[in-house]
Amino acid sequence: MRRPLLSFDKVLIANRGEIALRVVRACREMGIASVVVYSEADAHSLPVHLADEAICIGGPAPRDSYLNIPAIISAALISGAQAIHPGYGFLSEDFDFAEVCKEHGLVFIGPPPEVLQRFHDKSETRGALRDIGVPVVPGSEGLLRTASEALRVAEAIGYPIMLKARAGGGGRGMRRVSSPSELQRMWEQARAEARSSFGDEGIYLEKNLEGVRHIEAQILVDDAGAAVCLGERDCSIQRRHQKILEEAPSPTLSEELRRSIARTATDAAAELGYRGLGTFEFLVDRSGNFYFIEVNARLQVEHTVTECITGIDLVKEQLRLATGEPLSFSPEQVWINGHAIECRINAEDPANNFAPMAGTVQTYLAPSGPGIRIDSHLFPGYEVPAYYDSLLAKVIAWGRDRAEAIARMQRALDELTITGIVTNVAFHKRVLGSDIFRSGEVTTHLLDMLGVEAIA
Ligand code: ADP
């Protein structure tokens, strides 16, 4: 067990954009000095401006800066930071990085390296959860070695199936396959792609579940192994397996199912020795069966909706847990209040197959008023670099119920003005105004199946 510190004096933030800003804000509220590391492309960015200290660590390409472990560790040691918050993406689930932090006497704000390693391999994680009795999507037991093995497993569970890279993430490394001949054709291609994208050709297979919702449980586990679930998020509005709008609580789960998913996540976390903040992800079918898909051992983009309905600041809890302190609340003090929705505003062009856009923001007017929260690093004159993901802003709306949250979100998106760069704001407005979204009966394949144009 780590020796409890009461709090950190100084934390380094190894990330950029809105999430770097989010962590700077949590540190400021806790009286912790913040150090932001940044690439040359982010020199004129809001986290760099608002942090207590900022250190340039390299060129724009991620491998030269946000993935440059020696440069990040040097910056931490030179600045006298005691801990590193990795945000999401980049090094946030990298067990080597967590290990290097430890070797240098720095606290990695996230699960310990051995926990990250255990949950890194999606195929092994599936096996571990299945072994303790958690329902997983039917599929292969471990990695597949040959195309004929894949064909045998697929035959047994039935098509369509999904080939998945064990090291995949962010909606990448997944392929739907609907017949044996397609599987035969795709096999080598899927392996080659996994090798080039993730440096690992390990592939496993799952049944492709149709008509399901993506439901994830937010958990926190302290150093003593006490696990708490802060309810679920529904992230069924996706495009190509990437989340674009999330809400909490899920509009369709029964109380019984909600409790059952929460209990499954906390029991599994406790049994498998999980530590810190994390998310257990499931697919849920119409009959209320749920199947585990993966663990995200980090803060997620959509953590905000959970914060809105619980009133608990997840980044502060993460910082607290990393010092070895217990959580600031007990499970009995968790109250779910109202409904929250998050829209990811991306620099991308829906009319051009959602191609990412770089450019300079001319005007930026953020919405405000009752129930609205904006997490964004935008400002007029901000140059959106082409090197990173396309997230510009998260608009989060809270209401006493779902209808009020939707109405507030629509009002906020009407107020939001971003010019100089193409965004997906109009697309979000169409989703929010559609009957299918308002009915709450959305499934993960909706947008891909109907086509974006169908949301009208
Ligand atoms: P990633 O780590 O890349 O986000 P996930 O395993 O979390 O990958 O899956 C992302 C999304 O892909 C899910 O929310 C779901 O929409 C879809 N998906 C994943 N596995 C399956 C499956 N077996 N059947 C149907 N859809 C799936």
Boltz pocket constraint, residues with backbone or C-beta under 6 A from the ligand:
constraints:
  - pocket:
      binder: B
      contacts: [[A, 137], [A, 162], [A, 168], [A, 169], [A, 170], [A, 171], [A, 172], [A, 174], [A, 206], [A, 207], [A, 208], [A, 209], [A, 210], [A, 214], [A, 235], [A, 238], [A, 241], [A, 242], [A, 281], [A, 283], [A, 293], [A, 294], [A, 444], [A, 445]]
      max_distance: 6.0
